[in-house]
Amino acid sequence: MHLTLCTMSVPNIYKRSADVNCSVYWKKLFDEYLFILQTPLKKTKALIGEMGMTFSSAYGAPDAGGLGHVPLGWSYWYALEKNSKYYNYTLSINGKARKHGENYSVDYLTDVLANVSLDFLDYKSNSEPFFMMISTPAPHSPWTAAPQYQNAFQNVFAPRNKNFNIHGTNKHWLIRQAKTPMTNSSIQFLDNAFRKRWQTLLSVDDLVEKLVKRLEFNGELNNTYIFYTSDNGYHTGQFSLPIDKRQLYEFDIKVPLLVRGPGIKPNQTSKMLVANIDLGPTILDIAGYSLNKTQMDGMSFLPILKGASNLTWRSDVLVEYQGEGRNVTDPTCPSLSPGVSQCFPDCVCEDAYNNTYACVRTMSERWNLQYCEFDDQEVFVEVYNLTADPHQLNNIAKSIDPELLGKMNYRLMMLQSCSGPTCRTPGVFDPGYRFDPRLMFSNHGSVRTRRFSKHLL
């Protein structure tokens, strides 16, 4: 599991870069944005594990400074070169490379990260506040479980929900191209992947248990906030797509978020909409730093954690993805059109260069909706009423009230154009909602265009 602490929503990141998937640009332009704590909090800080999306899974690349590059603000840096390995990898330890082999007792990465994290807790001063971020390779592929867990969950299979192994009717072309029903080999493959992912997470469970016990032993558990989350969901057979994470549906965009700490009552569940851009503001709020001094798009959800009453909170969030792929034919699937990627042997593809979409996910007392637009030749629209259709089987874009459709379209443009406080204006179903065209103009008086590239049209 890995996580990026970022202060801005995706549109505001892309407004600052013309090249979205190259680590060198992230390094040069975004170090100060991606680690929000470096200036406000002069405390001990540790990054342990994968850099994840911070450097587009390319940390350690020569054009991004190599393994010697340590972003500003970190007191202790223990980062994986590139992405998702369990053995035979290289770590940057405060800018110096260290290679690991394939001996489980000393090289299994999840356990290595656990031990390094424990060392950090003992190394730091007990009187000094600290921030530690741990990112494990699990449950990323190649799903290499620790030896003692390789036979676990033998009777576990991927969930057979209502959207499992069915045709994605009235959906974007990429979903419609999936073969239904899936072949037996595809189902066996995704069940095995589901099982192996669970197996790798048993070592993450061990890591969490060790950290909690060490904090308790050090007398710091009751004064420490612990956040447990991830950066994306995952599908296993939904709408006949074998395995991946790049679609707009709930199974791919929802992530776990568990928090414990001072002032948080146990066994609480909140249905408030929280996004990854809220993690940074929340951590700053915990540290007592004034969020008014920042330019962040997100909000602190510390009041939610502490059970505040009469809290004014958002009713919608922006969800975006830019499809990956080149405008060439996949040699393994020559019959398919150019631009597809992540294709399986039976030529079911999980992504494409024009699998580029933006959505408004709305939750209020009366409504539970998702409105999405694709940036392709169809300008395809998908809308779901998740109260009546939690598995998102029926796209109601052509039957929903046109006035509501227009409001959702305006709201999407506004969220794609906002910055800082303007990202926190009332949503379509809030009492104070109003459409103000001025919110779609930048501070410089020019219209803010969508981040989608022209070559995707």
Secondary structure in CASP SS format (residue, H / E / C, confidence):
PFRMAT SS
TARGET T0000
AUTHOR 0000-0000-0000
METHOD secondary structure of the structure
MODEL  1
M C 1.00
H C 1.00
L C 1.00
T C 1.00
L C 1.00
C C 1.00
T C 1.00
M C 1.00
S C 1.00
V H 1.00
P H 1.00
N H 1.00
I H 1.00
Y H 1.00
K C 1.00
R C 1.00
S C 1.00
A C 1.00
D C 1.00
V C 1.00
N C 1.00
C C 1.00
S H 1.00
V H 1.00
Y H 1.00
W H 1.00
K H 1.00
K H 1.00
L H 1.00
F H 1.00
D H 1.00
E H 1.00
Y H 1.00
L H 1.00
F C 1.00
I C 1.00
L C 1.00
Q C 1.00
T C 1.00
P C 1.00
L C 1.00
K C 1.00
K C 1.00
T E 1.00
K E 1.00
A E 1.00
L E 1.00
I E 1.00
G E 1.00
E C 1.00
M C 1.00
G H 1.00
M H 1.00
T H 1.00
F H 1.00
S C 1.00
S C 1.00
A C 1.00
Y C 1.00
G C 1.00
A C 1.00
P H 1.00
D H 1.00
A H 1.00
G C 1.00
G H 1.00
L H 1.00
G H 1.00
H C 1.00
V C 1.00
P C 1.00
L C 1.00
G C 1.00
W C 1.00
S C 1.00
Y E 1.00
W E 1.00
Y E 1.00
A E 1.00
L E 1.00
E C 1.00
K C 1.00
N C 1.00
S C 1.00
K C 1.00
Y C 1.00
Y C 1.00
N C 1.00
Y C 1.00
T E 1.00
L E 1.00
S E 1.00
I E 1.00
N C 1.00
G C 1.00
K E 1.00
A E 1.00
R E 1.00
K E 1.00
H C 1.00
G C 1.00
E C 1.00
N C 1.00
Y H 1.00
S H 1.00
V H 1.00
D H 1.00
Y C 1.00
L H 1.00
T H 1.00
D H 1.00
V H 1.00
L H 1.00
A H 1.00
N H 1.00
V H 1.00
S H 1.00
L H 1.00
D H 1.00
F H 1.00
L H 1.00
D H 1.00
Y H 1.00
K C 1.00
S C 1.00
N C 1.00
S C 1.00
E C 1.00
P C 1.00
F E 1.00
F E 1.00
M E 1.00
M E 1.00
I E 1.00
S E 1.00
T C 1.00
P C 1.00
A C 1.00
P C 1.00
H C 1.00
S C 1.00
P C 1.00
W C 1.00
T C 1.00
A C 1.00
A C 1.00
P H 1.00
Q H 1.00
Y H 1.00
Q C 1.00
N C 1.00
A C 1.00
F C 1.00
Q C 1.00
N C 1.00
V C 1.00
F C 1.00
A C 1.00
P C 1.00
R C 1.00
N C 1.00
K C 1.00
N C 1.00
F E 1.00
N C 1.00
I C 1.00
H C 1.00
G C 1.00
T C 1.00
N C 1.00
K C 1.00
H C 1.00
W H 1.00
L H 1.00
I H 1.00
R H 1.00
Q C 1.00
A C 1.00
K C 1.00
T C 1.00
P C 1.00
M C 1.00
T C 1.00
N H 1.00
S H 1.00
S H 1.00
I H 1.00
Q H 1.00
F H 1.00
L H 1.00
D H 1.00
N H 1.00
A H 1.00
F H 1.00
R H 1.00
K H 1.00
R H 1.00
W H 1.00
Q H 1.00
T H 1.00
L H 1.00
L H 1.00
S H 1.00
V H 1.00
D H 1.00
D H 1.00
L H 1.00
V H 1.00
E H 1.00
K H 1.00
L H 1.00
V H 1.00
K H 1.00
R H 1.00
L H 1.00
E H 1.00
F H 1.00
N C 1.00
G C 1.00
E C 1.00
L H 1.00
N H 1.00
N H 1.00
T C 1.00
Y C 1.00
I E 1.00
F E 1.00
Y E 1.00
T E 1.00
S C 1.00
D C 1.00
N C 1.00
G C 1.00
Y C 1.00
H E 1.00
T E 1.00
G C 1.00
Q E 1.00
F C 1.00
S C 1.00
L C 1.00
P C 1.00
I E 1.00
D E 1.00
K C 1.00
R C 1.00
Q C 1.00
L C 1.00
Y C 1.00
E H 1.00
F H 1.00
D H 1.00
I H 1.00
K C 1.00
V C 1.00
P C 1.00
L E 1.00
L E 1.00
V E 1.00
R E 1.00
G C 1.00
P C 1.00
G C 1.00
I C 1.00
K C 1.00
P C 1.00
N C 1.00
Q C 1.00
T C 1.00
S C 1.00
K C 1.00
M C 1.00
L C 1.00
V C 1.00
A C 1.00
N H 1.00
I H 1.00
D H 1.00
L H 1.00
G H 1.00
P H 1.00
T H 1.00
I H 1.00
L H 1.00
D H 1.00
I H 1.00
A C 1.00
G C 1.00
Y C 1.00
S C 1.00
L H 1.00
N H 1.00
K H 1.00
T C 1.00
Q C 1.00
M C 1.00
D C 1.00
G C 1.00
M C 1.00
S C 1.00
F C 1.00
L H 1.00
P H 1.00
I H 1.00
L H 1.00
K C 1.00
G C 1.00
A C 1.00
S C 1.00
N C 1.00
L C 1.00
T C 1.00
W C 1.00
R C 1.00
S C 1.00
D E 1.00
V E 1.00
L E 1.00
V E 1.00
E E 1.00
Y E 1.00
Q C 1.00
G C 1.00
E C 1.00
G C 1.00
R C 1.00
N C 1.00
V C 1.00
T C 1.00
D C 1.00
P C 1.00
T C 1.00
C C 1.00
P C 1.00
S C 1.00
L C 1.00
S C 1.00
P C 1.00
G C 1.00
V E 1.00
S E 1.00
Q E 1.00
C E 1.00
F C 1.00
P C 1.00
D C 1.00
C C 1.00
V C 1.00
C E 1.00
E E 1.00
D E 1.00
A E 1.00
Y C 1.00
N C 1.00
N C 1.00
T C 1.00
Y E 1.00
A E 1.00
C E 1.00
V E 1.00
R E 1.00
T E 1.00
M E 1.00
S C 1.00
E C 1.00
R C 1.00
W C 1.00
N E 1.00
L E 1.00
Q E 1.00
Y E 1.00
C E 1.00
E E 1.00
F E 1.00
D C 1.00
D C 1.00
Q C 1.00
E C 1.00
V C 1.00
F C 1.00
V E 1.00
E E 1.00
V E 1.00
Y E 1.00
N E 1.00
L C 1.00
T C 1.00
A C 1.00
D C 1.00
P C 1.00
H C 1.00
Q C 1.00
L C 1.00
N C 1.00
N C 1.00
I C 1.00
A C 1.00
K C 1.00
S C 1.00
I C 1.00
D C 1.00
P H 1.00
E H 1.00
L H 1.00
L H 1.00
G H 1.00
K H 1.00
M H 1.00
N H 1.00
Y H 1.00
R H 1.00
L H 1.00
M H 1.00
M H 1.00
L H 1.00
Q H 1.00
S H 1.00
C C 1.00
S C 1.00
G H 1.00
P H 1.00
T H 1.00
C H 1.00
R H 1.00
T C 1.00
P C 1.00
G C 1.00
V C 1.00
F C 1.00
D C 1.00
P C 1.00
G C 1.00
Y C 1.00
R C 1.00
F C 1.00
D C 1.00
P H 1.00
R H 1.00
L H 1.00
M H 1.00
F E 1.00
S C 1.00
N C 1.00
H C 1.00
G C 1.00
S C 1.00
V E 1.00
R C 1.00
T C 1.00
R C 1.00
R C 1.00
F C 1.00
S C 1.00
K H 1.00
H H 1.00
L H 1.00
L C 1.00
END
